[in-house]
Amino acid sequence: MNGFVKFCIENILAGLKLKLRYTRGVEYDAEGFVPAEENDGSILFTLPDGGVGKVEKLRIRARYDDNSVVFSIETDTSRSTPSYVSHTSDNAVSFAMGGAVKPDAIKFFHHQYTCWMAHGSCNDFTGLGQRTQNFLAKFGDRHFHVLGLCGDNFRCEFDPSGMHLSVGCTGVRDLHGDFLAITAADDPYTAIKQNYEYARETGAIRIPLKREKKLSYIFDGLGWCTWDAFEQNVTEELIIRKLDELREKSVPIRWILIDDGWFIHEGETLRSFDADPVKFPEGIAGVVDKIKNEYGIEFVGIWHAFEGYWYGVVEGSELHKEQAENLTVTPTRFIIPSLDEEKGYAFWNEWHSRLEDAGIDFLKVDNQSSYSLMVEGMMPTAEACRRAHNAFERSAAEHFNGNVINCMGMDMENVLARSTSVISRSGEDFGCTEDISGVRYLLLQNVYNTLWHDQLYYSDYDMWWSGKMYPELTGTLRAISGGPVYVSEGIGQTDPEMLLKVVEDDGTVMYCDHGAYPTLDCVYGVPNAIFSIWNRSGDAFAAAVYNLSDDAREANLDLATIPGLDEDRDYVAYEYFTKKYTRVKSTDVLTSTLAPDKVAAYSIYPIYDWDGEEYIMLGDTDKIFPIASKHKSYVAVIDIL
């Protein structure tokens, strides 16, 4: 047997020990799987008699290369007696986890509650959080990334008791599809990246990876959103007053997003596709016309929920009557777009056509990870989510070129089902708070989630405030994030000076090469309350160092913890807030003293040689991270050191 596959089975999957659960309390234990068929790159495992109990067929297949493996499962109870036997809704199949070799460290990503993913650290599989979706495990000097997949009719998740395949409804007699991907590498970033790559190559991931998609030029620029400013009280008048302020302050906003509160609704259910006539007397088309033609804003986006509104459509409303054929009633009595893809598409096509005609350019879509709860019991939730996303994304692609900000949708049933979307939220609402502990929580949540999220989407860290809520901390985070940059200040709250430290003078976002990642020493935990983040642009690098304690701390940035720095090259490190230049090598440590509300921001430039003269290509030093600025100039090292 392939050595890598053998290690994964023996030390992560506990030797393929399973428990199968069926309706009416029927359970079977299954172990003793043996290779029944082995070809180059594939091993089929079966029990000696082919199945167990009333299970006609129980097979596990491993497809692999030198450092990656994808596992699939196939079960069949179609010939069982009595006929009622089918897989349970939850935990239909449970795998034990662990082995003789214990991990040195684990970083896991789990559902803290329905919509969002949180992170945690442990050193044993029994320490995994409930509904963990994927995790890193360090064995010696090797890093393993373990990713739960969605099969044809189940989802895969982990918790302290093991790994579980859940259907989301009863009556399903056979499970089939890929459930697990594992890759090992010498560093955690490569392990994660190659895991997604191999899963995509084998078809275990059915949607394009981030590298296969292109971020729209809409998001090349700075944005502003109505939510934190006005929440559900948004009106045309308030939007225009805010645009007056932005114009007066010469803030180079390229796009705005009209968030929740614009349409006619009843409580948390949707009554109409139309805008509230009291809030928007000229409709959405009227306010969009003013935004674009009177204020020169190039693009306007609009918000809606994945179910229409938070709890679907109002029963008996005109919208319900008009769209009855394209809606369905869930077991919990929510009225939502049909699970039939054509009918679901028809619902979205009608609404999106109207929005496109009104001049809308892109969407923000909310409440996605609640969807599987709404449809539970109707069909396997992984299948339902795929159908719903296919219907929605088809319409969004036709009317808005797929330009969607996905929100509240970090469940793998959603994450692995979007065929065209490029942007997805990687953390909870940032909001506007003066509580520094909240800022730290969201900082860690977004950066840790970006480790895995970045393989599929541009991570959206949500809107922020340039004039309050620790703007240096949150602005530095946006500048290094590698994702869209937008704000949501209320009237009179925008600080244009702070905003222009984060983007180019014309509002262009300085995107780095990928999402922002924790440095190597911070991947599995935060040492001494000092948290460091890195990114890169070509052969230049960015690093942000945060003090997460309530006291001033010495903050060390060990450059050896930033992958890609050339050990045979010298660099110049520029720290934005102190304006200090330092000549460094890849093995050096940069030290600063940080107060609890401060951050160090380093741009690290490679030194080049031109006829014996050393120089760097220095970005605009008025920006927090100028390494990705389009305004670079030749600067002699002797002139800055």
Phi and psi in degrees as a GROMACS rama.xvg file:
@    title "Ramachandran Plot"
@    xaxis  label "Phi"
@    yaxis  label "Psi"
@TYPE xy
-52.1131  132.761  ASN-2
-63.03  -37.8766  GLY-3
-67.2111  -45.6565  PHE-4
-60.7111  -42.4536  VAL-5
-59.7441  -44.4391  LYS-6
-62.0052  -44.9375  PHE-7
-62.511  -42.515  CYS-8
-66.6072  -43.9077  ILE-9
-76.2053  -32.3404  GLU-10
-114.729  -9.99526  ASN-11
-114.231  -44.9574  ILE-12
-97.5641  15.8048  LEU-13
49.8558  35.9978  ALA-14
76.164  24.393  GLY-15
58.6299  54.4757  LEU-16
-97.1218  121.841  LYS-17
-120.735  156.236  LEU-18
-126.364  127.165  LYS-19
-105.147  131.605  LEU-20
-118.082  135.877  ARG-21
-128.015  166.11  TYR-22
-61.163  158.869  THR-23
65.1595  26.3099  ARG-24
77.3896  13.9534  GLY-25
-79.8521  128.016  VAL-26
-136.096  148.015  GLU-27
-138.267  141.223  TYR-28
-95.2499  142.212  ASP-29
-136.709  124.956  ALA-30
-154.355  172.667  GLU-31
89.6528  24.5723  GLY-32
-60.8661  142.99  PHE-33
-132.044  151.429  VAL-34
-65.8165  117.673  PRO-35
-97.5524  -19.9154  ALA-36
-157.909  124.196  GLU-37
-133.06  121.911  GLU-38
-122.678  173.919  ASN-39
-64.4257  112.961  ASP-40
88.9591  6.68192  GLY-41
-155.985  137.585  SER-42
-131.769  130.028  ILE-43
-102.259  124.253  LEU-44
-105.962  133.315  PHE-45
-137.27  165.736  THR-46
-79.894  154.465  LEU-47
-53.226  -35.1416  PRO-48
-98.0273  8.1274  ASP-49
90.0869  -33.6827  GLY-50
-148.628  -161.884  GLY-51
-153.039  137.677  VAL-52
55.8699  -126.563  GLY-53
-89.9613  8.43035  LYS-54
-86.856  114.135  VAL-55
-66.5117  -37.3682  GLU-56
-141.243  136.087  LYS-57
-145.6  104.609  LEU-58
-130.867  144.19  ARG-59
-127.652  130.956  ILE-60
-116.862  139.725  ARG-61
-116.227  119.775  ALA-62
-103.456  133.11  ARG-63
-148.764  160.442  TYR-64
-128.416  -158.261  ASP-65
-61.394  -36.4009  ASP-66
-130.539  11.7115  ASN-67
-138.59  149.908  SER-68
-148.645  141.138  VAL-69
-121.06  128.146  VAL-70
-103.974  138.24  PHE-71
-126.354  163.829  SER-72
-134.805  151.156  ILE-73
-142.771  121.697  GLU-74
-125.121  160.155  THR-75
-153.606  118.764  ASP-76
-114.001  18.4321  THR-77
-64.0019  -22.0598  SER-78
-105.318  17.5154  ARG-79
-73.3602  157.312  SER-80
-137.223  128.031  THR-81
-73.9645  167.563  PRO-82
-73.4078  -14.3711  SER-83
-73.7869  -12.4299  TYR-84
-65.4356  121.29  VAL-85
-148.724  166.323  SER-86
-65.7859  146.685  HIS-87
-68.7438  161.866  THR-88
-67.3076  -51.4743  SER-89
-103.111  145.271  ASP-90
52.1738  46.5732  ASN-91
-60.7556  -38.8163  ALA-92
-131.428  129.997  VAL-93
-123.096  131.12  SER-94
-104.973  138.034  PHE-95
-72.0144  155.911  ALA-96
-130.985  149.572  MET-97
118.358  178.543  GLY-98
-179.872  -166.264  GLY-99
-69.5414  -33.0336  ALA-100
-95.3131  121.709  VAL-101
-95.3943  144.075  LYS-102
-65.0531  146.55  PRO-103
-78.3791  -29.7877  ASP-104
-161.183  150.413  ALA-105
-133.684  135.813  ILE-106
-118.226  118.209  LYS-107
-118.737  157.914  PHE-108
-127.674  116.512  PHE-109
-137.432  164.299  HIS-110
-80.0819  110.628  HIS-111
-71.9315  -38.014  GLN-112
-151.689  -172.704  TYR-113
-49.4885  -49.1522  THR-114
-94.2655  -25.468  CYS-115
-119.379  153.392  TRP-116
-100.748  138.463  MET-117
-115.187  174.265  ALA-118
-124.015  157.093  HIS-119
-155.771  165.032  GLY-120
-128.366  144.239  SER-121
-161.074  -179.35  CYS-122
-132.3  21.8194  ASN-123
-152.139  145.439  ASP-124
-62.2155  -22.6151  PHE-125
-72.4275  -6.79265  THR-126
-95.2392  1.26437  GLY-127
-62.9138  145.968  LEU-128
-74.6663  159.194  GLY-129
-59.9473  139.312  GLN-130
55.6079  41.7176  ARG-131
-63.5034  135.363  THR-132
-100.672  -32.1439  GLN-133
-161.558  161.9  ASN-134
-157.421  159.21  PHE-135
-101.301  139.904  LEU-136
-133.428  128.313  ALA-137
-100.558  119.592  LYS-138
-114.704  104.609  PHE-139
62.7526  -126.048  GLY-140
-98.6065  15.2774  ASP-141
-112.364  139.812  ARG-142
-111.5  125.879  HIS-143
-108.807  130.613  PHE-144
-105.995  128.376  HIS-145
-118.939  117.262  VAL-146
-120.583  120.714  LEU-147
-76.2631  132.039  GLY-148
-107.884  173.089  LEU-149
-109.418  118.931  CYS-150
-78.3615  -168.932  GLY-151
-61.9667  -35.83  ASP-152
-142.049  32.4785  ASN-153
-160.211  165.107  PHE-154
-118.799  157.341  ARG-155
-118.215  129.982  CYS-156
-141.564  164.634  GLU-157
-122.4  153.933  PHE-158
-154.257  -177.341  ASP-159
-58.5886  -21.4107  PRO-160
-90.8776  -7.6173  SER-161
141.585  -155.722  GLY-162
-110.576  138.549  MET-163
-131.786  137.355  HIS-164
-104.654  120.926  LEU-165
-121.591  144.562  SER-166
-95.9914  -47.4024  VAL-167
98.7589  3.31266  GLY-168
-165.676  163.941  CYS-169
-98.9597  175.254  THR-170
90.7901  -0.283417  GLY-171
-91.8128  120.266  VAL-172
-93.3351  -22.6529  ARG-173
-134.415  138.532  ASP-174
-104.962  142.456  LEU-175
-156.498  140.107  HIS-176
133.66  174.964  GLY-177
-77.939  138.839  ASP-178
-125.219  -14.3494  PHE-179
-154.721  137.698  LEU-180
-128.058  135.452  ALA-181
-135.636  134.374  ILE-182
-136.049  144.518  THR-183
-118.73  145.29  ALA-184
-154.327  174.929  ALA-185
-78.1694  -13.5401  ASP-186
-140.934  157.105  ASP-187
-67.9376  -33.691  PRO-188
-64.701  -42.7851  TYR-189
-67.9346  -38.9993  THR-190
-59.2226  -46.2364  ALA-191
-64.8849  -49.8079  ILE-192
-58.8485  -48.7409  LYS-193
-69.0543  -27.352  GLN-194
-64.5697  -46.6148  ASN-195
-64.8246  -39.2959  TYR-196
-62.7273  -46.1256  GLU-197
-69.3132  -39.4896  TYR-198
-62.7941  -37.0283  ALA-199
-68.8032  -43.4526  ARG-200
-60.6684  -38.2281  GLU-201
-85.3434  -4.86571  THR-202
86.9738  1.49255  GLY-203
-67.6744  -32.5314  ALA-204
-101.452  122.72  ILE-205
-96.5998  -7.7157  ARG-206
-108.759  159.712  ILE-207
-64.0067  144.358  PRO-208
-75.9833  169.194  LEU-209
-56.4034  -40.273  LYS-210
-66.3985  -16.8705  ARG-211
-89.7605  -5.36817  GLU-212
-116.11  168.543  LYS-213
-128.118  131.199  LYS-214
-72.4423  131.681  LEU-215
-63.4838  147.6  SER-216
-61.9961  -17.0061  TYR-217
-53.7447  -42.1893  ILE-218
-91.1857  11.1581  PHE-219
-67.9018  -20.6736  ASP-220
-110.979  171.148  GLY-221
-72.7364  140.242  LEU-222
-119.471  166.681  GLY-223
-137.662  137.552  TRP-224
-119.953  147.653  CYS-225
-80.3683  -14.7139  THR-226
-63.0111  -63.2392  TRP-227
-61.2908  -32.3104  ASP-228
-67.2845  -46.3267  ALA-229
-127.888  -14.105  PHE-230
48.9846  -137.245  GLU-231
-77.9684  0.787092  GLN-232
-89.1999  10.8842  ASN-233
-57.2709  137.451  VAL-234
-140.776  164.11  THR-235
-59.0259  -42.4916  GLU-236
-59.3448  -44.5367  GLU-237
-66.4358  -40.3119  LEU-238
-60.392  -44.9633  ILE-239
-64.9423  -39.6222  ILE-240
-62.3934  -39.0506  ARG-241
-68.1162  -39.8196  LYS-242
-65.3159  -33.2104  LEU-243
-60.2176  -43.4095  ASP-244
-64.1936  -46.5033  GLU-245
-61.61  -38.9778  LEU-246
-68.3712  -41.6358  ARG-247
-62.0147  -35.8285  GLU-248
-90.5898  3.3087  LYS-249
56.6491  40.7378  SER-250
-82.3606  123.978  VAL-251
-81.5825  63.2621  PRO-252
-71.3492  130.371  ILE-253
-99.2171  -29.8633  ARG-254
-146.714  154.027  TRP-255
-129.427  156.095  ILE-256
-123.644  119.188  LEU-257
-86.8468  108.654  ILE-258
-89.4622  -166.712  ASP-259
-49.2994  143.48  ASP-260
113.244  0.0594366  GLY-261
-89.9874  -24.1982  TRP-262
-103.888  173.379  PHE-263
-79.5479  125.031  ILE-264
-144.558  168.409  HIS-265
-129.104  106.553  GLU-266
62.8645  -121.973  GLY-267
-106.512  20.4639  GLU-268
-120.652  152.009  THR-269
-85.4627  129.159  LEU-270
-103.512  -27.7442  ARG-271
-156.481  152.527  SER-272
-73.6389  -13.3384  PHE-273
-86.2824  157.172  ASP-274
-70.306  150.682  ALA-275
-61.9642  117.643  ASP-276
-68.1225  -21.1146  PRO-277
-74.2733  -42.4698  VAL-278
-76.9518  -34.6934  LYS-279
-131.178  81.6594  PHE-280
-58.2474  -30.4276  PRO-281
-101.629  15.2852  GLU-282
72.146  -179.45  GLY-283
-66.6198  -37.4966  ILE-284
-59.2098  -38.061  ALA-285
-66.1462  -46.1842  GLY-286
-71.6902  -35.1087  VAL-287
-63.3976  -41.4145  VAL-288
-59.0075  -43.1577  ASP-289
-66.8041  -43.8573  LYS-290
-58.3807  -45.2436  ILE-291
-80.1061  -45.7209  LYS-292
-90.769  -28.7985  ASN-293
-94.1892  -25.9152  GLU-294
-116.592  -4.68506  TYR-295
71.7391  17.8486  GLY-296
-76.5676  127.89  ILE-297
-74.554  -37.3594  GLU-298
-135.303  144.335  PHE-299
-129.298  130.789  VAL-300
-112.686  167.143  GLY-301
-143.841  156.032  ILE-302
-103.107  143.406  TRP-303
-155  169.155  HIS-304
-94.4561  160.49  ALA-305
-67.2735  -22.526  PHE-306
-101.645  11.3476  GLU-307
100.668  -64.9363  GLY-308
-138.914  -177.097  TYR-309
-51.3396  -42.7451  TRP-310
-118.514  31.3165  TYR-311
84.3961  -146.154  GLY-312
-105.917  146.462  VAL-313
-68.73  124.052  VAL-314
-63.8792  132.492  GLU-315
83.1323  -4.23018  GLY-316
-71.5914  164.46  SER-317
-59.5436  -37.9484  GLU-318
-62.2624  -43.0032  LEU-319
-59.2274  -44.4351  HIS-320
-66.8207  -43.3004  LYS-321
-67.1846  -35.2196  GLU-322
-106.342  16.0795  GLN-323
-51.9012  -41.4208  ALA-324
-66.2263  -24.3263  GLU-325
-101.914  9.98098  ASN-326
-118.804  161.747  LEU-327
-138.452  155.961  THR-328
-105.368  125.897  VAL-329
-82.4911  165.059  THR-330
-57.0841  -26.3799  PRO-331
-94.1158  15.0507  THR-332
71.1019  24.9895  ARG-333
-85.7172  141.059  PHE-334
-103.21  112.393  ILE-335
-134.657  168.28  ILE-336
-54.9034  143.152  PRO-337
-58.1803  146.925  SER-338
-78.4872  -11.8612  LEU-339
-70.8122  121.068  ASP-340
-58.7907  -41.1116  GLU-341
-65.9546  -40.6073  GLU-342
-72.7672  -39.9483  LYS-343
-60.8722  -42.576  GLY-344
-59.8182  -41.186  TYR-345
-60.4474  -39.1323  ALA-346
-61.1556  -52.2792  PHE-347
-67.1564  -36.8035  TRP-348
-60.8398  -39.9317  ASN-349
-64.1929  -47.1555  GLU-350
-68.7385  -45.6619  TRP-351
-66.8464  -32.6795  HIS-352
-61.1669  -44.3989  SER-353
-63.5111  -42.2949  ARG-354
-67.0529  -40.4044  LEU-355
-62.1934  -43.7482  GLU-356
-61.8102  -28.8049  ASP-357
-79.9723  -5.04209  ALA-358
100.4  8.93119  GLY-359
-72.9567  140.214  ILE-360
-108.428  -24.1861  ASP-361
-157.258  170.833  PHE-362
-124.466  153.053  LEU-363
-116.88  128.112  LYS-364
-121.766  128.45  VAL-365
-115.097  167.204  ASP-366
68.0917  37.1156  ASN-367
-77.77  -40.5419  GLN-368
-75.8281  -7.16272  SER-369
-80.7258  -13.4631  SER-370
-60.3849  -45.2545  TYR-371
-62.6511  -30.8202  SER-372
-68.5201  -37.3644  LEU-373
-67.0487  -37.0294  MET-374
-97.7781  3.16419  VAL-375
-55.63  132.947  GLU-376
98.1856  -15.7469  GLY-377
-86.0791  -41.531  MET-378
-166.909  170.373  MET-379
-53.829  129.351  PRO-380
-66.5003  -30.1612  THR-381
-63.2  -40.4542  ALA-382
-68.1522  -42.6227  GLU-383
-61.404  -43.4756  ALA-384
-64.5661  -40.2377  CYS-385
-60.7887  -45.503  ARG-386
-61.2447  -45.9401  ARG-387
-64.1429  -43.2812  ALA-388
-68.0458  -37.9786  HIS-389
-59.7171  -44.412  ASN-390
-64.3769  -48.3291  ALA-391
-65.5515  -47.4935  PHE-392
-68.7701  -30.2692  GLU-393
-61.4569  -45.841  ARG-394
-66.6351  -43.8895  SER-395
-63.0695  -34.5026  ALA-396
-68.3346  -39.6937  ALA-397
-70.7275  -37.2594  GLU-398
-99.6343  -25.6375  HIS-399
-133.195  20.0382  PHE-400
54.3682  29.491  ASN-401
74.4412  13.362  GLY-402
-81.4825  97.0682  ASN-403
-135.729  134.342  VAL-404
-97.0827  110.489  ILE-405
-83.6659  138.612  ASN-406
-139.823  147.796  CYS-407
53.0534  45.6547  MET-408
-145.68  56.5499  GLY-409
-98.2889  3.47965  MET-410
-68.0728  140.032  ASP-411
-60.9521  -25.4901  MET-412
-63.0395  -26.4765  GLU-413
-93.0847  -47.686  ASN-414
-57.3886  -38.1408  VAL-415
-94.9879  17.2802  LEU-416
-122.699  -1.11086  ALA-417
-93.9229  117.227  ARG-418
-83.6914  -25.3356  SER-419
-126.693  -20.4883  THR-420
-60.723  146.093  SER-421
-117.419  -21.3213  VAL-422
-117.764  138.032  ILE-423
-149.476  137.604  SER-424
-63.2317  138.671  ARG-425
-112.812  8.53717  SER-426
-164.112  175.734  GLY-427
-71.0147  175.345  GLU-428
-59.941  128.967  ASP-429
-72.4716  -37.6541  PHE-430
61.8085  -167.597  GLY-431
-125.537  110.046  CYS-432
-138.989  148.436  THR-433
-99.6173  10.9113  GLU-434
-88.0722  107.844  ASP-435
-66.3179  -26.3733  ILE-436
-65.0893  -34.364  SER-437
-67.0398  -39.3998  GLY-438
-62.3141  -43.4525  VAL-439
-65.1659  -41.49  ARG-440
-58.6304  -46.7001  TYR-441
-71.6433  -34.2743  LEU-442
-57.4755  -52.9611  LEU-443
-64.7634  -43.0513  LEU-444
-59.278  -48.107  GLN-445
-67.5372  -43.3655  ASN-446
-69.417  -43.6386  VAL-447
-64.6035  -43.2898  TYR-448
-63.6956  -30.0817  ASN-449
-62.3066  -27.3639  THR-450
-49.6288  -46.5655  LEU-451
-99.2811  -33.5093  TRP-452
-63.9082  -32.0732  HIS-453
-65.2551  -17.0133  ASP-454
-74.2687  -19.4347  GLN-455
-116.192  -31.4739  LEU-456
-142.657  158.532  TYR-457
-72.589  124.752  TYR-458
-76.479  125.077  SER-459
-99.6451  115.271  ASP-460
-85.4041  8.88207  TYR-461
77.5207  170.14  ASP-462
-70.4971  157.935  MET-463
-139.497  178.424  TRP-464
-116.742  128.353  TRP-465
-82.9823  -17.9768  SER-466
-104.98  -9.20234  GLY-467
-156.393  -173.944  LYS-468
62.3232  53.2954  MET-469
49.4996  63.0806  TYR-470
-61.0763  -28.8961  PRO-471
-68.705  -40.8438  GLU-472
-66.2102  -48.4346  LEU-473
-75.7583  -33.1006  THR-474
-67.249  -41.2715  GLY-475
-61.7655  -40.0044  THR-476
-61.7179  -43.2431  LEU-477
-66.1613  -38.1015  ARG-478
-65.837  -30.8128  ALA-479
-98.1576  -4.96657  ILE-480
-66.2674  -30.5751  SER-481
77.2645  10.4175  GLY-482
-122.063  -179.879  GLY-483
-58.4797  151.998  PRO-484
-122.371  120.35  VAL-485
-151.772  156.48  TYR-486
-122.202  172.525  VAL-487
-150.335  40.3696  SER-488
-69.6591  149.341  GLU-489
-74.4379  179.507  GLY-490
-62.2931  129.069  ILE-491
84.897  1.65555  GLY-492
-100.56  -10.8502  GLN-493
-74.1767  133.218  THR-494
-108.528  97.2464  ASP-495
-63.548  -30.194  PRO-496
-63.9324  -42.7934  GLU-497
-67.3267  -41.5952  MET-498
-58.9087  -41.015  LEU-499
-78.6958  0.803831  LEU-500
-84.4169  -15.0536  LYS-501
-103.133  -28.9804  VAL-502
-126.613  171.659  VAL-503
-64.6786  166.684  GLU-504
-61.4481  -26.3138  ASP-505
-92.2039  7.96429  ASP-506
90.5116  -0.172353  GLY-507
-68.4644  133.539  THR-508
-78.2814  135.1  VAL-509
-92.4801  84.3791  MET-510
-73.0395  131.237  TYR-511
-82.1326  -177.317  CYS-512
-72.7041  -23.5418  ASP-513
-155.768  -171.394  HIS-514
-70.8152  165.096  GLY-515
-80.8691  129.961  ALA-516
-116.009  151.217  TYR-517
-66.4734  145.92  PRO-518
-65.0635  164.74  THR-519
-55.4419  -36.7716  LEU-520
-75.2262  -8.82834  ASP-521
-110.911  -2.10388  CYS-522
-61.19  -46.1695  VAL-523
-95.3378  -6.90919  TYR-524
174.045  167.466  GLY-525
-100.6  110.784  VAL-526
-75.8467  126.738  PRO-527
53.1214  32.5287  ASN-528
65.2293  13.2079  ALA-529
-106.845  118.902  ILE-530
-113.275  125.353  PHE-531
-117.87  142.177  SER-532
-125.404  148.022  ILE-533
-137.061  159.69  TRP-534
-154.768  179.413  ASN-535
-150.358  160.605  ARG-536
-139.295  103.341  SER-537
64.3531  -124.73  GLY-538
-101.34  14.193  ASP-539
-107.03  157.167  ALA-540
-131.618  155.931  PHE-541
-124.222  146.022  ALA-542
-145.313  136.853  ALA-543
-120.32  134.942  ALA-544
-120.792  122.002  VAL-545
-113.199  143.27  TYR-546
-97.3734  112.915  ASN-547
-94.0658  3.9249  LEU-548
-94.0288  175.32  SER-549
-96.9799  9.41921  ASP-550
-127.573  158.01  ASP-551
-62.0788  138.767  ALA-552
-135.407  150.71  ARG-553
-75.7347  124.852  GLU-554
-113.104  112.667  ALA-555
-101.615  133.726  ASN-556
-111.942  104.765  LEU-557
-82.355  110.79  ASP-558
-63.8955  -20.3378  LEU-559
-67.3565  -13.7112  ALA-560
-90.3679  4.17213  THR-561
-107.121  107.873  ILE-562
-63.9765  143.08  PRO-563
103.696  -18.8289  GLY-564
-64.9835  131.92  LEU-565
-80.1902  119.745  ASP-566
-69.2596  -15.3467  GLU-567
-97.7518  11.4896  ASP-568
-127.356  150.212  ARG-569
-96.3778  153.485  ASP-570
-132.428  162.845  TYR-571
-114.766  122.729  VAL-572
-99.102  126.393  ALA-573
-113.673  121.455  TYR-574
-98.4315  121.391  GLU-575
-63.3944  -45.6452  TYR-576
-76.0522  -29.2525  PHE-577
-97.3791  -10.5274  THR-578
59.6943  32.6498  LYS-579
-102.219  135.584  LYS-580
-103.667  139.18  TYR-581
-139.58  133.423  THR-582
-82.4932  130.06  ARG-583
-139.397  163.029  VAL-584
-115.228  169.938  LYS-585
-66.3127  -13.373  SER-586
-100.888  1.22353  THR-587
-81.4665  165.448  ASP-588
-121.582  126.4  VAL-589
-95.2952  130.099  LEU-590
-120.86  137.678  THR-591
-144.798  164.742  SER-592
-109.637  122.418  THR-593
-116.164  130.376  LEU-594
-72.6152  163.285  ALA-595
-58.7233  -26.6821  PRO-596
-105.434  21.3212  ASP-597
-120.02  162.433  LYS-598
-141.398  147.569  VAL-599
-101.899  135.729  ALA-600
-126.494  110.666  ALA-601
-108.017  133.241  TYR-602
-108.238  127.934  SER-603
-117.894  109.627  ILE-604
-104.481  134.025  TYR-605
-70.8961  143.609  PRO-606
-89.632  128.868  ILE-607
-106.066  164.155  TYR-608
-122.784  132.004  ASP-609
-132.996  103.198  TRP-610
52.8376  43.8711  ASP-611
85.5287  -2.96488  GLY-612
-106.096  128.708  GLU-613
-83.9779  139.6  GLU-614
-150.36  162.976  TYR-615
-127.29  158.7  ILE-616
-95.8176  93.3331  MET-617
-84.0309  130.834  LEU-618
-81.5175  -178.091  GLY-619
-68.1492  109.987  ASP-620
-73.9445  -2.34204  THR-621
-79.0716  -8.61746  ASP-622
-100.485  149.601  LYS-623
-63.1433  -44.7741  ILE-624
-127.773  89.3908  PHE-625
-83.5516  5.83412  PRO-626
-62.9069  -27.1829  ILE-627
-102.91  10.4998  ALA-628
-69.4067  145.719  SER-629
-80.9747  -5.36798  LYS-630
-104.341  83.8556  HIS-631
-114.301  149.998  LYS-632
-139.776  152.21  SER-633
-69.8984  122.232  TYR-634
-131.822  126.333  VAL-635
-70.0676  135.018  ALA-636
-60.2994  -36.7316  VAL-637
-62.4212  -23.0388  ILE-638
-83.4029  -13.0494  ASP-639
-118.654  -11.4378  ILE-640
